[in-house]
Amino acid sequence: MNAAVRVCLVEDDPIMGESLCERFRLEGFDAHWCTSGAEAMRSLREQAFDVVISDMRLGDTTGEAIFDWAAGALPQAPPFVFITGYGTVDQAVALIKRGACDYVTKPFDLDALVARVLEIASAVRAQDEGAPGLEPLGVSAAMQRIEAMLPRLARAASTVLIVGESGVGKERVAQRLHACLPDAARRPFVALNCGAVPETLLEPELFGHEKGAFTGAARSRAGVFEQAHGGTLFLDEIGEMTLAMQVRLLRAVQERQVVRVGGERPIPVDLLLVCATHRDLKAMVAEGTFREDLFYRVNVVQIRVPPLRERREDIPWLIRRFLSDIARQSGEPRRHLVPAAEEAALAYPWPGNVRELKHAVERACIMSPAEWITPAALFPDAEVAPTAGDVQAPLGDYLRECECRYIRGALESCDGHIGRTADLLGISRKNLWEKMKKLDIGHA
C-alpha cells in the first residue's frame, strides 16, 4: 500500500480520542479525529477515508446513526469498525449483520485494533484497484457477499455464470467483476445480449466474418470474442440460443479460439467469459433444450443475484442513487420520497426488480412537479399500488420510523442546516434538536 491509510476516528472522549489518534499516527496512518457525530459526517462528506472507527455512544448521536447516514448519503461508504461497551455489544453485532466490518469491546487491545484496521484497509484497496469511484452493488448482506467474492474470481476464474431474474442487475455484477481485473481501465468489456440478436446474425456477431462471407459482408469484421480479447466478454441470456448455436459456442469456450464465418484460420482469444441467464439451465438440460456439456463448461463458478424482494434493504439505497443521478443529469434540484412513498416501495414486490424500480423513480420525477414524491407519483396505477396490508408493528414504532425518515429527508434537502430544516418543517430549532436527539439523528 503506497499511500498512508486514511482513518476517521469518531470519539467524543478526549483522553480516548487523543490516545487513539496518536497511536495510529505513530503507526504511519493518516488519522483524522472527530469529536462529534456532526463533525464526523461533515468530514466523511468532504474527504475520502479507508476506514471509520467510531464509538457506539457519542454526545450528539450514535455510531449506528453515522453508519446509517453514510450508507445513504455517500456514493461509497467506507468500512466501519465500532468501539463498544458491554451494554451495546448486541447492537454492534446487529450492525455487523447489516454490513459493518467489525467491533471491539472496551477495554481492547490497541495492537490488535491497529492490525485489524490495516487488514480491512488492505482488503478494500485490493478490491478497488483499477475501479476508482465505482459504486457498491448494494448495502444488503447478499450483495455485499457477492461484491466480496469478485476480486478473488477476477484473479482465478476464466468462466463465470451469473443467474437471476430479469432486471436484477446481472450485467452490473459482470462490470464490477471486470473492474476487479488488474489494469481494468485498459482492458475491453464487451457485452452481447444473445436473446436480442436474430439467429441468422448471432454467429457472425459472436465470431466475426470475413469479407464476402455472405450477402452484405462488404468487409471483414471481428466478432465479440475477438473484440474482448485481453478483457471480459459478457454474454447475456445464453439460454435463448438454439442447440445448433450452442455447439458453436461450446467449441469457442473450451478451445478459447474462434473461426470467423467464411474464414478458415483459428484465432486464439484470451478473455474472462461471463455468461448470464434468467432461465434454469439445469432444467433446460433435463428437457433437452440446453446442451449438458455446454452447461458444465459455463457453470464453473456460479453467482446468483437475488431478486429485489429478497434484499429489501437495497430499495431505499437504490432510490437515493437514482434520484441523485436524475438530479445530476437534469440539473434540477434533487427530489425526495415522503416516508409513505418509501414504505410503499418497501412493501411492493417489484417483479421487474431493479429495472422496474429505476423506471418507476424516473417516471415519478418526470410526471410529478413537486420536490417530494408521493406514493401516488411512484405508483400511478391504482390497481398495482401497494396497500397498507396487515399491521406488522405497533403504531408508535411505525410513527417513530416515519418521523425519523421525514426529518432525515428534510435535513438532506437543506444540506444539514438546522435553521433552514426547522423552517422547512415549521418547528423551532430547539424542537428540532430535541427530536433529533430523541430519534438518534445526527446531521452533517
C-alpha positions as CSV (number, residue, x, y, z in Angstrom):
1,M,0.0,0.0,0.0
2,N,1.7,3.2,-1.2
3,A,-0.4,6.0,0.3
4,A,-1.0,6.1,4.1
5,V,-4.2,4.5,5.2
6,R,-6.7,7.3,6.0
7,V,-8.7,6.6,9.2
8,C,-11.6,8.7,10.5
9,L,-11.7,8.3,14.4
10,V,-15.1,9.3,15.9
11,E,-14.6,9.6,19.7
12,D,-16.0,12.3,22.0
13,D,-13.9,11.2,25.0
14,P,-10.8,13.5,24.8
15,I,-8.5,11.1,26.5
16,M,-9.5,8.0,24.4
17,G,-9.6,10.1,21.2
18,E,-6.2,11.6,21.7
19,S,-4.7,8.3,22.6
20,L,-6.1,6.5,19.6
21,C,-5.2,9.3,17.2
22,E,-1.6,9.5,18.5
23,R,-1.1,5.7,18.2
24,F,-2.5,5.5,14.7
25,R,-0.3,8.4,13.5
26,L,2.8,6.7,15.1
27,E,1.9,3.6,13.1
28,G,2.0,5.7,9.9
29,F,-1.8,6.1,9.4
30,D,-3.3,9.4,8.3
31,A,-5.6,9.7,11.2
32,H,-8.4,12.4,11.4
33,W,-10.1,12.7,14.8
34,C,-13.7,13.9,15.0
35,T,-15.1,14.7,18.5
36,S,-18.8,14.5,17.5
37,G,-21.1,12.8,15.1
38,A,-21.8,16.1,13.3
39,E,-18.1,16.7,12.7
40,A,-17.7,13.1,11.5
41,M,-20.5,13.4,8.9
42,R,-19.0,16.7,7.6
43,S,-15.6,15.1,7.3
44,L,-17.0,12.0,5.6
45,R,-18.9,14.1,3.1
46,E,-15.8,16.2,2.3
47,Q,-13.0,13.6,2.5
48,A,-12.3,10.0,1.5
49,F,-11.4,7.6,4.2
50,D,-10.3,4.0,4.1
51,V,-11.8,3.0,7.4
52,V,-14.1,4.7,10.0
53,I,-13.5,3.8,13.7
54,S,-16.5,5.0,15.8
55,D,-17.6,4.8,19.4
56,M,-21.1,3.4,19.6
57,R,-22.2,6.2,22.0
58,L,-21.4,9.8,21.3
59,G,-22.6,13.0,22.9
60,D,-24.7,14.2,20.0
61,T,-25.6,11.0,18.2
62,T,-24.7,7.3,18.0
63,G,-22.2,5.3,15.9
64,E,-25.2,3.5,14.4
65,A,-26.7,6.8,13.2
66,I,-23.5,7.7,11.5
67,F,-23.3,4.3,9.9
68,D,-26.9,4.6,8.6
69,W,-26.3,8.1,7.3
70,A,-23.1,7.1,5.5
71,A,-24.9,4.2,3.8
72,G,-27.5,6.6,2.3
73,A,-25.6,9.8,1.8
74,L,-22.2,8.8,0.5
75,P,-21.5,7.4,-3.0
76,Q,-19.4,4.6,-1.4
77,A,-19.4,4.4,2.4
78,P,-16.1,3.3,4.0
79,P,-16.0,0.2,6.2
80,F,-16.9,0.8,9.8
81,V,-15.3,-0.6,13.0
82,F,-17.2,0.1,16.2
83,I,-15.9,0.6,19.7
84,T,-18.5,-0.7,22.1
85,G,-19.0,-1.2,25.8
86,Y,-20.6,-4.3,27.3
87,G,-24.1,-2.8,27.1
88,T,-24.0,-2.2,23.4
89,V,-22.4,-5.4,22.2
90,D,-25.8,-6.7,20.8
91,Q,-26.2,-3.5,18.9
92,A,-22.7,-3.8,17.4
93,V,-23.4,-7.4,16.4
94,A,-26.6,-6.3,14.7
95,L,-24.6,-3.7,12.7
96,I,-22.2,-6.4,11.6
97,K,-25.1,-8.3,10.1
98,R,-26.1,-5.1,8.3
99,G,-22.7,-4.6,6.7
100,A,-20.3,-3.1,9.3
101,C,-16.9,-4.7,9.3
102,D,-16.1,-5.4,12.9
103,Y,-16.3,-4.2,16.5
104,V,-14.0,-4.1,19.6
105,T,-15.2,-4.1,23.2
106,K,-13.7,-1.9,25.9
107,P,-11.1,-2.4,27.2
108,F,-9.5,-3.5,23.9
109,D,-6.0,-4.5,22.7
110,L,-4.8,-1.5,20.7
111,D,-2.2,-3.6,18.8
112,A,-5.0,-5.9,17.6
113,L,-7.1,-2.9,16.6
114,V,-4.3,-1.4,14.6
115,A,-3.7,-4.7,12.8
116,R,-7.4,-5.2,12.1
117,V,-7.8,-1.7,10.6
118,L,-4.7,-2.3,8.4
119,E,-6.2,-5.6,7.3
120,I,-9.5,-4.0,6.4
121,A,-7.9,-1.1,4.5
122,S,-5.7,-3.5,2.6
123,A,-8.7,-5.6,1.5
124,V,-10.7,-2.6,0.4
125,R,-7.8,-1.2,-1.6
126,A,-7.2,-4.5,-3.3
127,Q,-10.8,-4.8,-4.2
128,D,-11.0,-1.3,-5.6
129,E,-7.7,-1.4,-7.5
130,G,-8.4,-0.5,-11.1
131,A,-12.0,0.6,-10.3
132,P,-11.9,4.1,-8.7
133,G,-15.2,5.7,-7.9
134,L,-17.2,2.6,-8.6
135,E,-20.4,2.4,-6.5
136,P,-21.1,-0.7,-4.5
137,L,-23.5,-3.3,-5.7
138,G,-25.8,-2.7,-2.7
139,V,-26.0,-2.4,1.0
140,S,-27.7,-5.7,1.7
141,A,-25.7,-8.6,3.1
142,A,-26.4,-10.6,-0.1
143,M,-25.0,-8.1,-2.4
144,Q,-22.0,-7.4,-0.2
145,R,-21.2,-11.1,-0.2
146,I,-21.2,-11.1,-4.0
147,E,-19.0,-8.0,-4.0
148,A,-16.6,-9.5,-1.6
149,M,-16.0,-12.6,-3.8
150,L,-15.4,-10.7,-7.1
151,P,-11.7,-9.8,-6.6
152,R,-11.0,-13.5,-5.9
153,L,-12.9,-14.6,-9.0
154,A,-11.1,-11.9,-11.1
155,R,-7.8,-13.4,-10.1
156,A,-8.6,-17.1,-10.5
157,A,-11.6,-17.7,-12.7
158,S,-11.8,-17.9,-16.5
159,T,-15.5,-18.6,-16.9
160,V,-18.3,-17.4,-14.6
161,L,-22.1,-17.9,-14.8
162,I,-24.4,-15.2,-13.4
163,V,-28.0,-16.3,-12.8
164,G,-31.0,-14.3,-11.6
165,E,-34.4,-12.9,-12.6
166,S,-34.6,-10.3,-15.4
167,G,-33.8,-6.9,-14.1
168,V,-31.8,-7.8,-11.0
169,G,-28.5,-6.3,-12.3
170,K,-26.6,-9.2,-13.8
171,E,-24.6,-7.0,-16.2
172,R,-23.7,-4.6,-13.4
173,V,-22.2,-7.6,-11.5
174,A,-20.3,-8.5,-14.6
175,Q,-19.0,-5.0,-15.0
176,R,-17.9,-4.9,-11.3
177,L,-16.1,-8.3,-11.8
178,H,-14.3,-6.8,-14.9
179,A,-13.3,-3.8,-12.8
180,C,-11.5,-6.1,-10.4
181,L,-9.1,-7.3,-13.1
182,P,-5.6,-5.8,-12.9
183,D,-5.4,-2.6,-15.0
184,A,-9.1,-3.0,-15.8
185,A,-9.4,0.5,-17.3
186,R,-7.2,-0.5,-20.2
187,R,-9.0,-3.8,-20.8
188,P,-12.1,-4.1,-23.0
189,F,-15.5,-5.0,-21.6
190,V,-17.8,-6.3,-24.4
191,A,-21.4,-7.2,-23.8
192,L,-23.9,-9.0,-26.1
193,N,-27.5,-10.0,-25.4
194,C,-27.8,-13.3,-27.2
195,G,-31.6,-13.2,-26.9
196,A,-31.8,-9.8,-28.7
197,V,-29.9,-10.9,-31.9
198,P,-31.7,-12.9,-34.6
199,E,-30.4,-16.4,-35.0
200,T,-29.1,-15.8,-38.5
201,L,-26.9,-12.9,-37.3
202,L,-25.8,-14.3,-34.0
203,E,-22.9,-16.4,-35.4
204,P,-21.1,-13.5,-37.1
205,E,-21.8,-11.3,-34.1
206,L,-20.1,-13.8,-31.9
207,F,-17.3,-15.0,-34.0
208,G,-16.9,-12.3,-36.7
209,H,-16.9,-12.8,-40.5
210,E,-14.6,-12.4,-43.5
211,K,-15.3,-10.1,-46.4
212,G,-17.7,-11.7,-48.9
213,A,-18.8,-14.4,-46.4
214,F,-22.5,-13.6,-47.0
215,T,-24.6,-11.0,-48.8
216,G,-23.8,-7.6,-47.4
217,A,-20.4,-8.6,-45.9
218,A,-18.5,-5.8,-47.6
219,R,-15.6,-6.0,-45.3
220,S,-14.1,-8.3,-42.7
221,R,-15.3,-7.8,-39.1
222,A,-14.2,-9.1,-35.7
223,G,-16.8,-10.7,-33.5
224,V,-17.3,-10.0,-29.8
225,F,-14.9,-12.8,-28.8
226,E,-12.1,-11.0,-30.7
227,Q,-13.2,-7.6,-29.5
228,A,-13.0,-8.8,-25.9
229,H,-9.5,-10.3,-26.2
230,G,-7.5,-9.4,-23.1
231,G,-10.6,-8.3,-21.2
232,T,-14.1,-9.5,-20.4
233,L,-16.9,-10.8,-22.7
234,F,-20.4,-10.7,-21.2
235,L,-22.9,-13.0,-22.9
236,D,-26.4,-12.3,-21.6
237,E,-29.3,-14.6,-22.0
238,I,-27.3,-17.6,-23.3
239,G,-30.4,-19.8,-22.5
240,E,-32.1,-18.2,-25.6
241,M,-29.5,-19.8,-28.0
242,T,-30.6,-22.6,-30.3
243,L,-28.9,-26.0,-29.9
244,A,-27.0,-25.5,-33.2
245,M,-25.6,-22.2,-31.9
246,Q,-24.8,-23.9,-28.5
247,V,-22.5,-26.3,-30.3
248,R,-20.5,-23.4,-31.9
249,L,-20.3,-21.6,-28.6
250,L,-19.1,-24.8,-26.8
251,R,-16.2,-25.1,-29.2
252,A,-15.1,-21.5,-28.6
253,V,-15.5,-21.8,-24.8
254,Q,-13.4,-25.0,-24.5
255,E,-10.8,-24.2,-27.1
256,R,-10.5,-20.5,-26.4
257,Q,-10.3,-19.8,-30.1
258,V,-12.8,-18.8,-32.8
259,V,-13.1,-19.1,-36.6
260,R,-14.8,-16.3,-38.4
261,V,-17.7,-17.0,-40.7
262,G,-16.3,-17.6,-44.1
263,G,-12.8,-18.0,-42.7
264,E,-10.5,-21.0,-42.0
265,R,-7.8,-19.7,-39.7
266,P,-8.5,-20.2,-35.9
267,I,-8.0,-17.1,-33.9
268,P,-6.9,-17.5,-30.3
269,V,-8.7,-15.4,-27.7
270,D,-7.7,-14.8,-24.1
271,L,-10.5,-13.4,-22.0
272,L,-12.7,-13.7,-18.9
273,L,-16.0,-15.2,-20.1
274,V,-19.1,-14.2,-18.1
275,C,-22.4,-15.7,-19.2
276,A,-25.8,-14.9,-17.7
277,T,-29.3,-16.1,-17.9
278,H,-32.7,-15.8,-16.2
279,R,-33.6,-19.3,-17.1
280,D,-33.0,-22.5,-15.1
281,L,-30.3,-24.1,-17.3
282,K,-30.3,-27.3,-15.3
283,A,-34.0,-27.8,-16.0
284,M,-33.3,-27.0,-19.7
285,V,-30.7,-29.7,-19.8
286,A,-33.2,-32.2,-18.4
287,E,-35.7,-31.0,-21.1
288,G,-33.1,-31.4,-23.8
289,T,-33.2,-27.7,-24.8
290,F,-29.7,-26.8,-23.4
291,R,-26.6,-28.9,-24.0
292,E,-25.3,-30.6,-20.9
293,D,-21.6,-30.3,-22.0
294,L,-22.0,-26.5,-22.5
295,F,-23.8,-26.2,-19.1
296,Y,-20.8,-27.7,-17.3
297,R,-18.4,-25.6,-19.3
298,V,-20.1,-22.3,-18.4
299,N,-21.2,-23.3,-14.9
300,V,-17.6,-23.4,-13.4
301,V,-18.4,-20.7,-10.9
302,Q,-22.0,-19.5,-10.4
303,I,-23.2,-16.2,-8.9
304,R,-26.8,-15.9,-8.0
305,V,-28.1,-12.3,-7.9
306,P,-31.2,-12.4,-5.7
307,P,-34.4,-10.5,-6.7
308,L,-35.1,-7.2,-5.1
309,R,-37.9,-8.7,-2.9
310,E,-35.2,-10.8,-1.2
311,R,-32.9,-7.8,-0.4
312,R,-35.3,-5.0,0.6
313,E,-32.5,-3.2,2.4
314,D,-31.3,-2.2,-1.1
315,I,-34.6,-0.5,-2.1
316,P,-34.1,2.9,-0.2
317,W,-30.4,2.9,-1.2
318,L,-31.2,2.3,-4.9
319,I,-33.9,5.0,-4.8
320,R,-31.5,7.6,-3.4
321,R,-28.9,6.7,-6.1
322,F,-31.5,7.0,-8.9
323,L,-32.7,10.4,-7.5
324,S,-29.1,11.7,-7.3
325,D,-28.4,10.5,-10.9
326,I,-31.5,12.1,-12.2
327,A,-30.7,15.4,-10.4
328,R,-27.2,15.4,-11.8
329,Q,-28.2,14.7,-15.3
330,S,-31.1,17.1,-15.4
331,G,-29.5,19.9,-13.4
332,E,-32.7,20.2,-11.4
333,P,-32.9,20.1,-7.5
334,R,-32.8,16.6,-6.1
335,R,-36.2,15.0,-5.4
336,H,-37.1,13.1,-2.2
337,L,-39.6,10.5,-1.2
338,V,-42.1,11.2,1.6
339,P,-42.0,8.5,4.2
340,A,-45.2,6.9,3.0
341,A,-43.7,6.5,-0.5
342,E,-40.7,4.8,0.9
343,E,-42.9,2.5,2.9
344,A,-44.9,1.7,-0.2
345,A,-41.7,1.0,-2.1
346,L,-40.6,-1.4,0.6
347,A,-44.0,-3.2,0.6
348,Y,-44.1,-3.6,-3.2
349,P,-42.7,-6.9,-4.6
350,W,-41.0,-5.4,-7.6
351,P,-41.5,-8.3,-10.1
352,G,-39.3,-6.3,-12.6
353,N,-36.6,-5.9,-9.9
354,V,-34.1,-3.1,-10.1
355,R,-35.0,-2.2,-13.7
356,E,-38.7,-1.7,-12.7
357,L,-37.7,0.4,-9.6
358,K,-35.5,2.6,-11.7
359,H,-38.2,3.2,-14.3
360,A,-40.7,4.0,-11.5
361,V,-38.4,6.6,-10.0
362,E,-37.7,8.2,-13.4
363,R,-41.4,8.3,-14.2
364,A,-42.3,9.9,-10.9
365,C,-39.6,12.6,-11.4
366,I,-41.0,13.3,-14.9
367,M,-44.7,13.3,-14.0
368,S,-44.6,14.9,-10.5
369,P,-43.5,18.6,-10.4
370,A,-43.3,18.5,-6.6
371,E,-40.0,18.2,-4.7
372,W,-41.4,15.4,-2.5
373,I,-42.5,12.3,-4.3
374,T,-45.7,10.7,-3.0
375,P,-47.0,7.1,-3.2
376,A,-49.4,8.2,-6.0
377,A,-46.5,9.5,-8.1
378,L,-44.4,6.4,-7.5
379,F,-47.4,4.0,-8.2
380,P,-49.8,5.9,-10.6
381,D,-51.6,2.6,-11.4
382,A,-54.0,2.2,-8.6
383,E,-54.5,-1.5,-9.4
384,V,-50.9,-2.4,-8.6
385,A,-50.1,0.2,-5.9
386,P,-49.3,-1.5,-2.6
387,T,-51.7,-1.1,0.2
388,A,-51.1,-0.9,3.9
389,G,-51.8,-4.6,4.4
390,D,-51.7,-6.3,7.7
391,V,-50.3,-4.3,10.6
392,Q,-46.8,-5.6,11.4
393,A,-45.6,-3.3,14.2
394,P,-47.1,-1.2,17.0
395,L,-48.4,2.2,15.8
396,G,-45.9,4.1,18.0
397,D,-42.9,2.3,16.3
398,Y,-44.3,3.0,12.9
399,L,-44.9,6.7,13.6
400,R,-41.4,7.0,15.1
401,E,-39.9,5.5,11.9
402,C,-41.9,7.8,9.7
403,E,-40.9,10.9,11.7
404,C,-37.3,9.8,11.6
405,R,-37.3,9.4,7.8
406,Y,-39.1,12.6,7.3
407,I,-36.6,14.6,9.4
408,R,-33.6,12.9,7.7
409,G,-35.1,13.8,4.3
410,A,-35.6,17.4,5.3
411,L,-32.0,17.6,6.7
412,E,-30.7,16.2,3.5
413,S,-32.6,18.7,1.3
414,C,-31.2,21.5,3.4
415,D,-27.7,20.2,3.4
416,G,-27.8,19.6,7.1
417,H,-28.5,23.2,8.0
418,I,-30.5,23.2,11.2
419,G,-32.1,26.6,10.9
420,R,-33.4,26.0,7.3
421,T,-34.5,22.5,8.2
422,A,-36.5,23.8,11.2
423,D,-38.1,26.4,8.9
424,L,-39.0,23.8,6.3
425,L,-40.6,21.6,9.0
426,G,-42.4,24.5,10.6
427,I,-40.9,23.9,14.1
428,S,-38.4,25.7,16.2
429,R,-34.6,25.0,16.2
430,K,-34.9,23.8,19.8
431,N,-37.8,21.5,19.0
432,L,-35.8,20.1,16.0
433,W,-32.7,19.4,18.2
434,E,-34.9,17.6,20.7
435,K,-36.5,15.4,18.1
436,M,-33.1,14.6,16.6
437,K,-31.7,13.7,19.9
438,K,-34.7,11.5,20.7
439,L,-34.6,9.8,17.3
440,D,-30.7,9.4,17.3
441,I,-30.4,11.5,14.2
442,G,-27.1,13.2,13.5
443,H,-26.5,16.0,11.0
444,A,-23.8,17.0,8.6
